[in-house]
Amino acid sequence: MHTIFGAGGPTANALTTELIKQGQPVRLVSRRPVAIHNPQVTWQKADLLQYAEVLQAAQGSSIIYFCAGLVYDKNVWQQQWPVIMQNMINVTKETGARFIFFDNVYMYGLVNGSMTEQTPYNPISVKGEVRARIATQLMEEVKAGNIRATIARAADFYGSETMNSFYDSMVLNKYAQKQRAQWLGDVNTKHSFTYVADTGKAMYLLGQNSEADNQIWHLPTAPALTGKEFIELAAKAYQVAPKYSTVNKLMLQLAGLFSKLIQGTVEMYYQYNHDYIFDSTKFEKAFQVKPTTYAAGIKQVSETLIKPKA
C-alpha cells in the first residue's frame, strides 16, 4: 500500500496521479477529505500532531510519502514541525515502511553557486532553521539504522492548481487575465522552478527503487533562468506583451501588515534578490530522466490549468 500523508497538495496530487496511472493502490491521508474518485484510492482522516491517528492511517503501508505543508507562519513551524517529524519517524519504525519526505531548500540558506545534495545547511531564516532541524532529525535515525528514509527536495514549484506558487499567481495567472505580471525580487537574477508534474513522477521513481533509500535527492528541475527570461516565456505562451512590475522587500513588508502569508515570505526574500540555482544532476543521471523544459511546462499550464481569458 502506498500511503500519502498531506494529501490534497500539489505534489501529493501529482504523485497520486502517477500511482493511479501505474495501477497502484493509494491511501490518501489528510485532515479534510480529498476529492479524488478512483477505485484504487481510499481516504483516511488524521491529524499529524496526533500519533494514534497517524499510526492508524499508516497501518499496512509499504511506502509512506510525506507531502504535507503547514500554515506559512514561523511560529507554527517551530512548534509543530519537530512534533510531526517525530511522529512520522515513530510510525515508520512501528510499521517497517519505507519513508519518503518531500522537502524544500530553506535549510541551505543563501548559496553562492548551485544547490546540490551535498550543500551544507546554513539557514538564514527561522523557517530554514526549522527545516534544517527536522531534516537532521530524520537522517540521524537513518544513520542509526533505525529506519529506511529518503529526502526528496524540489525548488520553488510551478504548474499547480492551488496557485500557491508566486510564478503561477503573479506571472502566469496575470497574463492569462491580460494583466501586467509581477515579479518578486530582481528580474536579472537566476531562479530555478520545479514543474509540479515532474515531482509526482520523481517521487514515484524513488518509491519504486529501494536502492535510492537513505539518501537526499534533488528532483528533476530544468536549468535556472533569469526573471526576465521567465516573463518572456510566459508572455509568449499567453500571446501578450511581456509587461511587468517588480515587488521589492519594502513593498513585501508593507503588504505583510495585512496578510500573514505575505508576512511569512519576507524572511525568505533573499531567495528572490540573489541567484537561486537548484541542481538535480544526481537524480537525472541515476534514473535517466530529464526535467520538463520551461517552455513545454509553461505551455502545458496555459492549456490545462491557467487558461487565457477569452
Buried (B, 14 or more C-beta within 10 A) or exposed (E): BBBBBBBBBBBBBBBBBBBBEEEBBBBBBBBEEBEBEEEBBBBBEBBBEEBEBBBBBBBEBEBBBBBBBBEBBBEBBBEBBBBBBBBBBBBBEEBEBBBBBBBBBBBBBBBEEBBBBEBEBEBEBBBBBBBBBBBEBBBEBBEEEEBBBBBBBBBBBBBBEEBBBBBBBBBBBBBBEEEEBBBBBBBEBBBBBBBBBBBBBBBBBBBEEEEBBBBBBBBBBBBBBBBBBBBBBBBBBBEBEBEBEBBEBEBBBEBBEEEEEBBBBBBBBBBBBBBBBBBBEBBBEBBEBEBBEBEEBBBBBBEEBBEBEE
